[in-house]
Amino acid sequence: MTKDRLLMVKIRTSFEDSRGTYGALRIKADLCEQGEQVSRQRTGRLMRQAELVARGKRKFRTTTKAKSSHPVAENLLARNFDADGPN
């Protein structure tokens, strides 16, 4: 169990360095860069035991401005868009 405790310290520091955004796959890659041999399943199990849950991305939301301060373009061609009747 001592190996898991040492590994948990490394997992927690990697998780905190990523500001809580890394999941088990990225933390496993981070640990492999540090020279630690560990599987994704073991990393995920230890993260679940420590209740470390990665935050997901926020949903992209478009917003509109009802009142625009931009000027309306001038009618340079002087076209008449009035219709005499339908069709």
N, C-alpha and C positions, 0 to 999 in steps of 0.2 A: 504494500500500500504506500510505501514511502516514495516509490517512483511516480505514482499518481499524484501525490501531494506536490512533488517538485514540478511535475508537468502542469499541475493546476496553477501554480504561481506564474509560470511562463504564459499560460493561456490567459490568465487574468490581466497580465501586463500588456499582452498583445491586444486584448479586447479593449482595454482602457486607452491604449495608444491610438486605436482606430475610432475613438469616441463612441464606442458601442455600435459601430456599423458592420464590423466583420462577423460573418457567420463561421460555421465549423470548417467549411472548405477554404476560406481565405486564411483563417488562423492556422490551419494545417500547413498551408503553403508558407506562411510566415515562420512557423516552427521549423520547417524543412530548411529554410534559408539560414536559420540559426544552428543547423546541424543536428536537430532533434529528429529521430526516426519515430513517427507516429502515424496512425491511420486516421482517416476522417471519422470513422465510426467511434473510435476512442475519444477523439476530440469532441465530438458531438455529445457523447455520454457524459464526459466531465463537465461540459458546458451546461447540460441539463441539470446535473447534480448541484452546480453552483448557481443555478437559475440565471445564467447569462443568455439573454435573448437579443439578437441583433435587431436594430431598428430598420424598418423598410423605408423605401423612398416615399416622399410625399407625392400625392397625385397632382399632375399638372393641371392647372385650372386657368382658363383664359378669362380675362376680364375686359369689359368694354367701358369706354368713357361716354356717358350720355351727352355731355356738353363738351364739344370740342372747341378749342380756341384757335384752331387753324382756319385761315381764310378759305372761302370757296373759290375754286378756279374760275377765271373769266371765260366767257363764251367767245373764243377768238374766231371761230368760223361763222358766227352769226347764223346758226341754223335755227329753223323754226320747227319745233317738235309738237306743235298742235295738230291733232288729227281732226278731219272733217266728220268722221263717223267710224263705226267699227268696221274693220277689214277694208 
